[in-house]
Amino acid sequence: RSVPVISNGDQVMNKLEDSLVQATNLMNSEFIQNLHQVVSSWIDRLSKATDNLQMWLSLQESRLGLQTAASTPVVDVKELIPVDVVLKELSTKQLESKPALKVLTDSKVRTRLKEASSMLGIARDGLDQFLNSKRKANARLQVLSNADLLQLLSSEPDYSKVFPFVKVINKTDKYFVSA
């Protein structure tokens, strides 16, 4: 299942932020009096675009972070389908040759991103609860990150895949006190 990805999001974000700084500096110029409303409008559009792109990139990062979980019985793939639909829908809008600034300043885009983020939060919360229940069952698993624990739990009984996690747990054994 392919999830559309903005590969140069950091570059786009940097350009948006640079443009926002330039427009803000322009507002402080004494020669801008006649263009004050135009520059103010641009600052508003650039701010919205920056906020929406940041939310989009954050959603994309969170979704990709759950990619591993989606291949295990821990997270139901059906929970992620609406998020994928939103990401595809937004990418399609962008690919329909609409200027990026127009897409990123659309209020409907912001609403869709918030909805998808909320849906993804529910899936992430379920995953966190599952992993915490495994940690409660075995205190030694406390030292593993969510990603490592998920990878460990999704591994087949192949000791070559499990061994790196055992090394991490053994390093921290000195911190555990025997009862």
MARFI-395847 format. One record per atom (N, C-alpha, C): residue number from 0; residue in three letters; atom name; y, z, x. Coordinates in steps of 0.2 Angstrom, whole numbers, always signed. Layout:
// MARFI-395847
REC    n  res  atom     c2     c3     c1
REC  NUM  Ala    CA      Y      Z      X
...
***
This chain:
// MARFI-395847
REC    n  res  atom     c2     c3     c1
REC    0  Arg     N     -6     +0     +4
REC    0  Arg    CA     +0     +0     +0
REC    0  Arg     C     +6     +0     +4
REC    1  Ser     N    +10     -5     +4
REC    1  Ser    CA    +16     -6     +8
REC    1  Ser     C    +22     -2     +5
REC    2  Val     N    +26     +1     +9
REC    2  Val    CA    +32     +4     +7
REC    2  Val     C    +38     +1    +11
REC    3  Pro     N    +43     -2     +7
REC    3  Pro    CA    +48     -5    +11
REC    3  Pro     C    +52     +0    +15
REC    4  Val     N    +54     -2    +21
REC    4  Val    CA    +57     +2    +26
REC    4  Val     C    +64     -1    +28
REC    5  Ile     N    +69     +3    +29
REC    5  Ile    CA    +75     +1    +32
REC    5  Ile     C    +74     +3    +39
REC    6  Ser     N    +73     -3    +43
REC    6  Ser    CA    +71     -1    +50
REC    6  Ser     C    +78     +0    +55
REC    7  Asn     N    +83     -2    +53
REC    7  Asn    CA    +89     -1    +57
REC    7  Asn     C    +94     +3    +53
REC    8  Gly     N    +92     +8    +50
REC    8  Gly    CA    +96    +13    +46
REC    8  Gly     C   +101    +17    +50
REC    9  Asp     N    +99    +19    +56
REC    9  Asp    CA   +103    +23    +60
REC    9  Asp     C   +109    +18    +62
REC   10  Gln     N   +108    +12    +64
REC   10  Gln    CA   +113     +7    +66
REC   10  Gln     C   +118     +6    +60
REC   11  Val     N   +116     +5    +54
REC   11  Val    CA   +120     +4    +49
REC   11  Val     C   +124    +10    +47
REC   12  Met     N   +121    +16    +48
REC   12  Met    CA   +124    +22    +46
REC   12  Met     C   +130    +23    +51
REC   13  Asn     N   +129    +22    +58
REC   13  Asn    CA   +134    +22    +63
REC   13  Asn     C   +140    +18    +61
REC   14  Lys     N   +138    +12    +59
REC   14  Lys    CA   +143     +7    +58
REC   14  Lys     C   +148     +9    +52
REC   15  Leu     N   +144    +12    +47
REC   15  Leu    CA   +148    +14    +41
REC   15  Leu     C   +152    +20    +43
REC   16  Glu     N   +149    +25    +47
REC   16  Glu    CA   +153    +31    +49
REC   16  Glu     C   +159    +29    +53
REC   17  Asp     N   +158    +24    +58
REC   17  Asp    CA   +164    +21    +62
REC   17  Asp     C   +169    +18    +57
REC   18  Ser     N   +167    +14    +52
REC   18  Ser    CA   +172    +11    +48
REC   18  Ser     C   +176    +16    +44
REC   19  Leu     N   +172    +21    +42
REC   19  Leu    CA   +175    +27    +38
REC   19  Leu     C   +181    +30    +42
REC   20  Val     N   +179    +32    +48
REC   20  Val    CA   +184    +35    +53
REC   20  Val     C   +190    +30    +54
REC   21  Gln     N   +189    +24    +55
REC   21  Gln    CA   +194    +19    +56
REC   21  Gln     C   +199    +19    +50
REC   22  Ala     N   +196    +19    +44
REC   22  Ala    CA   +200    +19    +38
REC   22  Ala     C   +204    +25    +37
REC   23  Thr     N   +200    +31    +38
REC   23  Thr    CA   +204    +37    +38
REC   23  Thr     C   +210    +37    +43
REC   24  Asn     N   +209    +35    +49
REC   24  Asn    CA   +214    +35    +54
REC   24  Asn     C   +220    +30    +51
REC   25  Leu     N   +218    +25    +48
REC   25  Leu    CA   +223    +20    +45
REC   25  Leu     C   +227    +23    +40
REC   26  Met     N   +224    +28    +36
REC   26  Met    CA   +228    +31    +31
REC   26  Met     C   +233    +36    +33
REC   27  Asn     N   +232    +38    +40
REC   27  Asn    CA   +237    +43    +43
REC   27  Asn     C   +243    +39    +46
REC   28  Ser     N   +242    +32    +46
REC   28  Ser    CA   +248    +28    +49
REC   28  Ser     C   +254    +28    +45
REC   29  Glu     N   +260    +28    +48
REC   29  Glu    CA   +266    +28    +44
REC   29  Glu     C   +267    +21    +41
REC   30  Phe     N   +264    +16    +43
REC   30  Phe    CA   +265     +9    +41
REC   30  Phe     C   +260     +7    +35
REC   31  Ile     N   +257    +12    +32
REC   31  Ile    CA   +251    +10    +27
REC   31  Ile     C   +254    +11    +20
REC   32  Gln     N   +260    +13    +19
REC   32  Gln    CA   +263    +15    +13
REC   32  Gln     C   +261    +10     +7
REC   33  Asn     N   +262     +3     +8
REC   33  Asn    CA   +261     -2     +3
REC   33  Asn     C   +254     -3     +2
REC   34  Leu     N   +249     -1     +7
REC   34  Leu    CA   +242     -2     +6
REC   34  Leu     C   +238     +4     +5
REC   35  His     N   +242     +9     +3
REC   35  His    CA   +239    +16     +2
REC   35  His     C   +233    +16     -3
REC   36  Gln     N   +234    +13     -8
REC   36  Gln    CA   +228    +13    -14
REC   36  Gln     C   +222     +9    -11
REC   37  Val     N   +224     +3     -8
REC   37  Val    CA   +218     -1     -6
REC   37  Val     C   +214     +3     +0
REC   38  Val     N   +217     +6     +4
REC   38  Val    CA   +214     +9    +10
REC   38  Val     C   +210    +15     +7
REC   39  Ser     N   +213    +19     +2
REC   39  Ser    CA   +210    +24     -1
REC   39  Ser     C   +204    +22     -5
REC   40  Ser     N   +204    +16     -8
REC   40  Ser    CA   +198    +14    -12
REC   40  Ser     C   +193    +12     -7
REC   41  Trp     N   +194     +9     -1
REC   41  Trp    CA   +189     +8     +4
REC   41  Trp     C   +186    +14     +7
REC   42  Ile     N   +190    +19     +8
REC   42  Ile    CA   +187    +26    +10
REC   42  Ile     C   +182    +28     +5
REC   43  Asp     N   +184    +28     -1
REC   43  Asp    CA   +180    +30     -7
REC   43  Asp     C   +173    +26     -7
REC   44  Arg     N   +174    +20     -6
REC   44  Arg    CA   +168    +15     -6
REC   44  Arg     C   +163    +17     +0
REC   45  Leu     N   +167    +18     +6
REC   45  Leu    CA   +163    +19    +12
REC   45  Leu     C   +159    +26    +12
REC   46  Ser     N   +163    +31     +9
REC   46  Ser    CA   +160    +37     +8
REC   46  Ser     C   +154    +37     +3
REC   47  Lys     N   +154    +34     -2
REC   47  Lys    CA   +148    +33     -7
REC   47  Lys     C   +143    +29     -3
REC   48  Ala     N   +144    +24     +0
REC   48  Ala    CA   +139    +20     +4
REC   48  Ala     C   +136    +25     +9
REC   49  Thr     N   +140    +28    +13
REC   49  Thr    CA   +137    +33    +18
REC   49  Thr     C   +132    +38    +15
REC   50  Asp     N   +134    +41     +9
REC   50  Asp    CA   +130    +46     +6
REC   50  Asp     C   +124    +43     +3
REC   51  Asn     N   +124    +37     +0
REC   51  Asn    CA   +119    +34     -3
REC   51  Asn     C   +114    +32     +2
REC   52  Leu     N   +116    +29     +8
REC   52  Leu    CA   +112    +27    +13
REC   52  Leu     C   +108    +33    +16
REC   53  Gln     N   +112    +39    +17
REC   53  Gln    CA   +109    +45    +20
REC   53  Gln     C   +103    +47    +15
REC   54  Met     N   +104    +47     +9
REC   54  Met    CA    +99    +49     +4
REC   54  Met     C    +93    +44     +4
REC   55  Trp     N    +95    +38     +5
REC   55  Trp    CA    +89    +33     +5
REC   55  Trp     C    +85    +34    +11
REC   56  Leu     N    +88    +35    +17
REC   56  Leu    CA    +85    +36    +23
REC   56  Leu     C    +81    +42    +23
REC   57  Ser     N    +83    +47    +20
REC   57  Ser    CA    +80    +54    +20
REC   57  Ser     C    +74    +53    +15
REC   58  Leu     N    +75    +50    +10
REC   58  Leu    CA    +69    +48     +5
REC   58  Leu     C    +64    +44     +8
REC   59  Gln     N    +66    +39    +12
REC   59  Gln    CA    +61    +35    +16
REC   59  Gln     C    +57    +39    +21
REC   60  Glu     N    +61    +43    +25
REC   60  Glu    CA    +57    +47    +30
REC   60  Glu     C    +52    +52    +26
REC   61  Ser     N    +54    +55    +21
REC   61  Ser    CA    +50    +60    +17
REC   61  Ser     C    +44    +56    +15
REC   62  Arg     N    +45    +50    +12
REC   62  Arg    CA    +39    +46     +9
REC   62  Arg     C    +34    +44    +15
REC   63  Leu     N    +37    +42    +20
REC   63  Leu    CA    +33    +40    +26
REC   63  Leu     C    +29    +46    +29
REC   64  Gly     N    +32    +52    +28
REC   64  Gly    CA    +29    +58    +31
REC   64  Gly     C    +23    +60    +26
REC   65  Leu     N    +23    +58    +20
REC   65  Leu    CA    +18    +59    +16
REC   65  Leu     C    +12    +54    +16
REC   66  Gln     N    +13    +49    +20
REC   66  Gln    CA     +9    +43    +20
REC   66  Gln     C     +2    +45    +22
REC   67  Thr     N     +1    +50    +27
REC   67  Thr    CA     -5    +53    +29
REC   67  Thr     C     -8    +57    +23
REC   68  Ala     N     -4    +60    +20
REC   68  Ala    CA     -7    +65    +14
REC   68  Ala     C     -9    +60     +9
REC   69  Ala     N     -6    +54     +8
REC   69  Ala    CA     -8    +50     +2
REC   69  Ala     C    -15    +47     +4
REC   70  Ser     N    -18    +47    +10
REC   70  Ser    CA    -24    +45    +11
REC   70  Ser     C    -30    +50    +11
REC   71  Thr     N    -28    +56     +9
REC   71  Thr    CA    -33    +61     +8
REC   71  Thr     C    -33    +64     +1
REC   72  Pro     N    -38    +68     -1
REC   72  Pro    CA    -38    +70     -8
REC   72  Pro     C    -32    +76     -9
REC   73  Val     N    -29    +77     -4
REC   73  Val    CA    -24    +83     -5
REC   73  Val     C    -18    +81    -10
REC   74  Val     N    -15    +75     -9
REC   74  Val    CA    -10    +72    -13
REC   74  Val     C    -12    +66    -17
REC   75  Asp     N    -11    +66    -23
REC   75  Asp    CA    -13    +61    -28
REC   75  Asp     C     -9    +55    -27
REC   76  Val     N    -11    +49    -25
REC   76  Val    CA     -7    +44    -23
REC   76  Val     C     -3    +42    -29
REC   77  Lys     N     -5    +43    -35
REC   77  Lys    CA     -2    +42    -41
REC   77  Lys     C     +5    +45    -42
REC   78  Glu     N     +6    +51    -38
REC   78  Glu    CA    +12    +55    -38
REC   78  Glu     C    +17    +51    -34
REC   79  Leu     N    +15    +47    -29
REC   79  Leu    CA    +20    +43    -25
REC   79  Leu     C    +22    +36    -27
REC   80  Ile     N    +18    +34    -32
REC   80  Ile    CA    +19    +27    -35
REC   80  Ile     C    +26    +26    -37
REC   81  Pro     N    +29    +31    -41
REC   81  Pro    CA    +36    +30    -44
REC   81  Pro     C    +41    +30    -38
REC   82  Val     N    +40    +34    -33
REC   82  Val    CA    +44    +33    -27
REC   82  Val     C    +44    +27    -24
REC   83  Asp     N    +38    +24    -23
REC   83  Asp    CA    +37    +17    -20
REC   83  Asp     C    +41    +12    -24
REC   84  Val     N    +40    +13    -31
REC   84  Val    CA    +43     +8    -35
REC   84  Val     C    +51     +8    -34
REC   85  Val     N    +54    +14    -34
REC   85  Val    CA    +61    +15    -33
REC   85  Val     C    +63    +11    -26
REC   86  Leu     N    +59    +13    -21
REC   86  Leu    CA    +61    +10    -14
REC   86  Leu     C    +60     +2    -14
REC   87  Lys     N    +55     +0    -18
REC   87  Lys    CA    +54     -7    -18
REC   87  Lys     C    +60    -11    -22
REC   88  Glu     N    +62     -7    -28
REC   88  Glu    CA    +67    -10    -32
REC   88  Glu     C    +74    -10    -28
REC   89  Leu     N    +75     -5    -24
REC   89  Leu    CA    +81     -5    -20
REC   89  Leu     C    +81    -10    -15
REC   90  Ser     N    +76    -11    -12
REC   90  Ser    CA    +75    -16     -6
REC   90  Ser     C    +76    -23     -9
REC   91  Thr     N    +73    -24    -15
REC   91  Thr    CA    +73    -31    -19
REC   91  Thr     C    +81    -32    -20
REC   92  Lys     N    +84    -27    -23
REC   92  Lys    CA    +91    -28    -24
REC   92  Lys     C    +95    -30    -18
REC   93  Gln     N    +93    -27    -12
REC   93  Gln    CA    +97    -29     -6
REC   93  Gln     C    +95    -36     -4
REC   94  Leu     N    +88    -38     -5
REC   94  Leu    CA    +86    -44     -3
REC   94  Leu     C    +89    -50     -7
REC   95  Glu     N    +91    -48    -13
REC   95  Glu    CA    +94    -53    -17
REC   95  Glu     C   +101    -56    -15
REC   96  Ser     N   +102    -55     -9
REC   96  Ser    CA   +108    -57     -5
REC   96  Ser     C   +114    -54     -8
REC   97  Lys     N   +113    -48    -11
REC   97  Lys    CA   +119    -44    -13
REC   97  Lys     C   +122    -41     -7
REC   98  Pro     N   +128    -40     -6
REC   98  Pro    CA   +131    -37     +0
REC   98  Pro     C   +129    -29     +0
REC   99  Ala     N   +127    -27     +6
REC   99  Ala    CA   +124    -20     +7
REC   99  Ala     C   +129    -15     +4
REC  100  Leu     N   +136    -16     +5
REC  100  Leu    CA   +140    -11     +3
REC  100  Leu     C   +141    -11     -5
REC  101  Lys     N   +139    -17     -8
REC  101  Lys    CA   +139    -17    -16
REC  101  Lys     C   +133    -13    -18
REC  102  Val     N   +127    -14    -15
REC  102  Val    CA   +121    -10    -17
REC  102  Val     C   +122     -3    -16
REC  103  Leu     N   +125     -1    -10
REC  103  Leu    CA   +125     +6     -8
REC  103  Leu     C   +130    +10    -12
REC  104  Thr     N   +135     +6    -15
REC  104  Thr    CA   +140    +10    -19
REC  104  Thr     C   +139    +10    -26
REC  105  Asp     N   +133     +7    -28
REC  105  Asp    CA   +132     +6    -35
REC  105  Asp     C   +129    +13    -38
REC  106  Ser     N   +132    +16    -43
REC  106  Ser    CA   +131    +23    -46
REC  106  Ser     C   +123    +23    -48
REC  107  Lys     N   +121    +17    -50
REC  107  Lys    CA   +114    +17    -53
REC  107  Lys     C   +109    +18    -47
REC  108  Val     N   +111    +16    -41
REC  108  Val    CA   +107    +17    -35
REC  108  Val     C   +106    +24    -33
REC  109  Arg     N   +112    +28    -34
REC  109  Arg    CA   +112    +35    -32
REC  109  Arg     C   +108    +39    -37
REC  110  Thr     N   +108    +37    -44
REC  110  Thr    CA   +104    +40    -49
REC  110  Thr     C    +96    +39    -47
REC  111  Arg     N    +95    +33    -46
REC  111  Arg    CA    +88    +31    -44
REC  111  Arg     C    +85    +35    -38
REC  112  Leu     N    +90    +35    -33
REC  112  Leu    CA    +88    +39    -27
REC  112  Leu     C    +87    +47    -28
REC  113  Lys     N    +91    +49    -33
REC  113  Lys    CA    +90    +56    -35
REC  113  Lys     C    +83    +57    -38
REC  114  Glu     N    +82    +53    -43
REC  114  Glu    CA    +76    +53    -47
REC  114  Glu     C    +69    +53    -42
REC  115  Ala     N    +70    +48    -38
REC  115  Ala    CA    +64    +47    -33
REC  115  Ala     C    +63    +53    -28
REC  116  Ser     N    +69    +56    -26
REC  116  Ser    CA    +69    +62    -22
REC  116  Ser     C    +66    +68    -25
REC  117  Ser     N    +67    +69    -32
REC  117  Ser    CA    +65    +74    -36
REC  117  Ser     C    +57    +73    -36
REC  118  Met     N    +55    +67    -38
REC  118  Met    CA    +48    +66    -38
REC  118  Met     C    +44    +67    -32
REC  119  Leu     N    +47    +65    -26
REC  119  Leu    CA    +44    +66    -20
REC  119  Leu     C    +44    +74    -18
REC  120  Gly     N    +49    +77    -20
REC  120  Gly    CA    +49    +85    -19
REC  120  Gly     C    +43    +88    -23
REC  121  Ile     N    +41    +86    -29
REC  121  Ile    CA    +36    +89    -32
REC  121  Ile     C    +29    +88    -29
REC  122  Ala     N    +28    +81    -26
REC  122  Ala    CA    +22    +80    -22
REC  122  Ala     C    +22    +84    -16
REC  123  Arg     N    +28    +85    -12
REC  123  Arg    CA    +29    +89     -6
REC  123  Arg     C    +27    +96     -7
REC  124  Asp     N    +30    +99    -13
REC  124  Asp    CA    +28   +106    -15
REC  124  Asp     C    +21   +107    -16
REC  125  Gly     N    +18   +102    -19
REC  125  Gly    CA    +11   +103    -20
REC  125  Gly     C     +7   +103    -14
REC  126  Leu     N     +9    +99     -9
REC  126  Leu    CA     +6    +98     -3
REC  126  Leu     C     +7   +105     +1
REC  127  Asp     N    +13   +107     +1
REC  127  Asp    CA    +14   +114     +4
REC  127  Asp     C    +10   +120     +2
REC  128  Gln     N     +9   +120     -5
REC  128  Gln    CA     +5   +125     -8
REC  128  Gln     C     -2   +125     -6
REC  129  Phe     N     -5   +118     -6
REC  129  Phe    CA    -11   +117     -4
REC  129  Phe     C    -12   +120     +4
REC  130  Leu     N     -8   +118     +8
REC  130  Leu    CA     -9   +119    +15
REC  130  Leu     C     -8   +127    +16
REC  131  Asn     N     -3   +130    +13
REC  131  Asn    CA     -2   +137    +13
REC  131  Asn     C     -8   +141    +11
REC  132  Ser     N    -12   +138     +6
REC  132  Ser    CA    -18   +142     +3
REC  132  Ser     C    -23   +141     +9
REC  133  Lys     N    -24   +136    +13
REC  133  Lys    CA    -28   +135    +18
REC  133  Lys     C    -27   +140    +24
REC  134  Arg     N    -20   +141    +25
REC  134  Arg    CA    -18   +146    +30
REC  134  Arg     C    -20   +153    +28
REC  135  Lys     N    -19   +154    +22
REC  135  Lys    CA    -21   +161    +20
REC  135  Lys     C    -28   +162    +20
REC  136  Ala     N    -32   +157    +19
REC  136  Ala    CA    -39   +158    +20
REC  136  Ala     C    -41   +159    +27
REC  137  Asn     N    -38   +156    +32
REC  137  Asn    CA    -39   +157    +39
REC  137  Asn     C    -33   +158    +43
REC  138  Ala     N    -32   +164    +45
REC  138  Ala    CA    -26   +166    +49
REC  138  Ala     C    -24   +161    +55
REC  139  Arg     N    -30   +159    +58
REC  139  Arg    CA    -29   +155    +64
REC  139  Arg     C    -25   +148    +63
REC  140  Leu     N    -25   +146    +57
REC  140  Leu    CA    -22   +140    +55
REC  140  Leu     C    -14   +141    +55
REC  141  Gln     N    -12   +147    +55
REC  141  Gln    CA     -5   +148    +54
REC  141  Gln     C     -1   +144    +60
REC  142  Val     N     -4   +143    +66
REC  142  Val    CA     +0   +141    +72
REC  142  Val     C     +0   +133    +71
REC  143  Leu     N     -3   +130    +66
REC  143  Leu    CA     -3   +123    +66
REC  143  Leu     C     +3   +120    +61
REC  144  Ser     N     +6   +115    +63
REC  144  Ser    CA    +11   +112    +59
REC  144  Ser     C     +8   +109    +53
REC  145  Asn     N    +12   +108    +48
REC  145  Asn    CA     +9   +105    +42
REC  145  Asn     C     +6    +98    +43
REC  146  Ala     N     +9    +94    +48
REC  146  Ala    CA     +6    +88    +50
REC  146  Ala     C     -1    +88    +53
REC  147  Asp     N     -1    +93    +58
REC  147  Asp    CA     -7    +94    +62
REC  147  Asp     C    -13    +97    +57
REC  148  Leu     N    -11   +102    +53
REC  148  Leu    CA    -16   +105    +48
REC  148  Leu     C    -18    +99    +43
REC  149  Leu     N    -14    +95    +41
REC  149  Leu    CA    -16    +90    +36
REC  149  Leu     C    -21    +85    +40
REC  150  Gln     N    -19    +83    +46
REC  150  Gln    CA    -23    +79    +50
REC  150  Gln     C    -30    +82    +51
REC  151  Leu     N    -30    +89    +53
REC  151  Leu    CA    -36    +92    +54
REC  151  Leu     C    -41    +92    +48
REC  152  Leu     N    -38    +94    +42
REC  152  Leu    CA    -41    +94    +36
REC  152  Leu     C    -44    +87    +33
REC  153  Ser     N    -40    +82    +35
REC  153  Ser    CA    -42    +75    +33
REC  153  Ser     C    -47    +72    +38
REC  154  Ser     N    -49    +75    +44
REC  154  Ser    CA    -53    +73    +49
REC  154  Ser     C    -60    +73    +46
REC  155  Glu     N    -64    +69    +48
REC  155  Glu    CA    -71    +69    +47
REC  155  Glu     C    -74    +74    +51
REC  156  Pro     N    -80    +77    +51
REC  156  Pro    CA    -83    +81    +55
REC  156  Pro     C    -84    +78    +62
REC  157  Asp     N    -79    +75    +65
REC  157  Asp    CA    -79    +72    +72
REC  157  Asp     C    -76    +77    +77
REC  158  Tyr     N    -79    +80    +81
REC  158  Tyr    CA    -77    +85    +85
REC  158  Tyr     C    -71    +83    +90
REC  159  Ser     N    -72    +76    +92
REC  159  Ser    CA    -66    +73    +96
REC  159  Ser     C    -60    +73    +93
REC  160  Lys     N    -59    +73    +86
REC  160  Lys    CA    -53    +73    +83
REC  160  Lys     C    -51    +80    +82
REC  161  Val     N    -55    +85    +81
REC  161  Val    CA    -54    +92    +80
REC  161  Val     C    -52    +95    +86
REC  162  Phe     N    -54    +93    +92
REC  162  Phe    CA    -53    +97    +98
REC  162  Phe     C    -46    +99   +100
REC  163  Pro     N    -41    +94    +99
REC  163  Pro    CA    -34    +96   +101
REC  163  Pro     C    -32   +101    +97
REC  164  Phe     N    -34   +102    +90
REC  164  Phe    CA    -32   +108    +86
REC  164  Phe     C    -35   +114    +88
REC  165  Val     N    -41   +114    +91
REC  165  Val    CA    -44   +120    +93
REC  165  Val     C    -41   +122    +99
REC  166  Lys     N    -38   +118   +104
REC  166  Lys    CA    -35   +120   +110
REC  166  Lys     C    -28   +123   +108
REC  167  Val     N    -25   +121   +103
REC  167  Val    CA    -18   +124   +100
REC  167  Val     C    -20   +131    +98
REC  168  Ile     N    -25   +132    +94
REC  168  Ile    CA    -27   +138    +91
REC  168  Ile     C    -29   +143    +96
REC  169  Asn     N    -33   +141   +101
REC  169  Asn    CA    -35   +145   +107
REC  169  Asn     C    -30   +148   +111
REC  170  Lys     N    -25   +143   +112
REC  170  Lys    CA    -19   +146   +116
REC  170  Lys     C    -15   +152   +113
REC  171  Thr     N    -16   +152   +106
REC  171  Thr    CA    -12   +157   +102
REC  171  Thr     C    -17   +163   +101
REC  172  Asp     N    -23   +163   +102
REC  172  Asp    CA    -28   +168   +101
REC  172  Asp     C    -25   +175   +104
REC  173  Lys     N    -22   +174   +110
REC  173  Lys    CA    -20   +181   +113
REC  173  Lys     C    -15   +184   +109
REC  174  Tyr     N    -12   +181   +104
REC  174  Tyr    CA     -7   +184    +99
REC  174  Tyr     C    -10   +188    +93
REC  175  Phe     N    -16   +186    +92
REC  175  Phe    CA    -20   +189    +87
REC  175  Phe     C    -23   +196    +89
REC  176  Val     N    -23   +201    +85
REC  176  Val    CA    -26   +207    +87
REC  176  Val     C    -32   +208    +82
REC  177  Ser     N    -38   +210    +86
REC  177  Ser    CA    -44   +211    +82
REC  177  Ser     C    -44   +217    +78
REC  178  Ala     N    -46   +217    +72
REC  178  Ala    CA    -46   +223    +68
REC  178  Ala     C    -52   +228    +70
***
